[in-house]
Amino acid sequence: MKTVSMKEARDHFGELALRVEQGETVVVTRDGKPVLDIVPHGQPAGIDLEAGRAYLRARGISDPVPYIADDFDDPLPEDFLVRPAQ
């Protein structure tokens, strides 16, 4: 991690940008105190479904949900709903 002053960052921005593109983080300071970080642009956030599939494959899991009953989403019987709490 490289640390530069605000003036150095302004004068050598192109050079710093190249370093950041290579994965380095640059800390910019003012009066010796960190003000901001210049970091590589991040990937969009979200779920990586392919990584999940690879994880399951690596553990020999071909189907994470092997069975769902046909009546899974049917309403519950009335006597179940009115049963007193235990």
KAQUI-V496751 format. One record per residue. RES is the residue in one small letter. OMEGA is omega in whole degrees, 0 to 359 (* if undefined). NEAR is the number of other C-alpha atoms within 8 Angstrom. D_CENTER is the distance of its C-alpha to the mean C-alpha in whole Angstrom. Layout:
((RES & OMEGA & NEAR & D_CENTER) (RES & OMEGA & NEAR & D_CENTER))
This chain:
((m & 181 & 6 & 22) (k & 177 & 7 & 25) (t & 180 & 8 & 26) (v & 176 & 10 & 29) (s & 179 & 11 & 31) (m & 180 & 9 & 30) (k & 178 & 6 & 33) (e & 180 & 9 & 32) (a & 179 & 11 & 29) (r & 184 & 7 & 31) (d & 186 & 6 & 34) (h & 185 & 8 & 31) (f & 181 & 9 & 28) (g & 178 & 6 & 29) (e & 179 & 7 & 29) (l & 179 & 10 & 26) (a & 178 & 8 & 24) (l & 179 & 8 & 25) (r & 180 & 10 & 23) (v & 178 & 13 & 20) (e & 179 & 8 & 20) (q & 174 & 6 & 20) (g & 181 & 8 & 17) (e & 174 & 11 & 19) (t & 179 & 12 & 19) (v & 178 & 13 & 22) (v & 179 & 13 & 23) (v & 183 & 14 & 25) (t & 171 & 13 & 28) (r & 183 & 9 & 31) (d & 177 & 5 & 34) (g & 181 & 6 & 32) (k & 179 & 6 & 29) (p & 180 & 9 & 25) (v & 182 & 8 & 25) (l & 175 & 7 & 22) (d & 170 & 9 & 19) (i & 186 & 9 & 19) (v & 176 & 9 & 16) (p & 178 & 9 & 15) (h & 183 & 4 & 13) (g & 175 & 4 & 10) (q & 177 & 4 & 9) (p & 180 & 4 & 8) (a & 178 & 4 & 5) (g & 182 & 4 & 6) (i & 176 & 4 & 8) (d & 184 & 6 & 9) (l & 180 & 6 & 12) (e & 177 & 6 & 14) (a & 177 & 7 & 12) (g & 178 & 8 & 13) (r & 179 & 8 & 17) (a & 178 & 8 & 17) (y & 180 & 8 & 16) (l & 179 & 11 & 19) (r & 182 & 9 & 21) (a & 180 & 7 & 21) (r & 176 & 6 & 22) (g & 180 & 6 & 25) (i & 182 & 8 & 24) (s & 181 & 6 & 25) (d & 184 & 5 & 25) (p & 178 & 6 & 22) (v & 188 & 5 & 25) (p & 184 & 5 & 28) (y & 172 & 4 & 30) (i & 182 & 6 & 30) (a & 180 & 5 & 34) (d & 182 & 5 & 35) (d & 184 & 5 & 36) (f & 185 & 6 & 32) (d & 175 & 5 & 32) (d & 177 & 5 & 36) (p & 177 & 4 & 37) (l & 178 & 6 & 38) (p & 184 & 6 & 42) (e & 181 & 6 & 43) (d & 176 & 6 & 45) (f & 183 & 7 & 41) (l & 183 & 7 & 40) (v & 179 & 6 & 44) (r & 179 & 6 & 44) (p & 179 & 4 & 44) (a & 181 & 3 & 41) (q & * & 2 & 42))
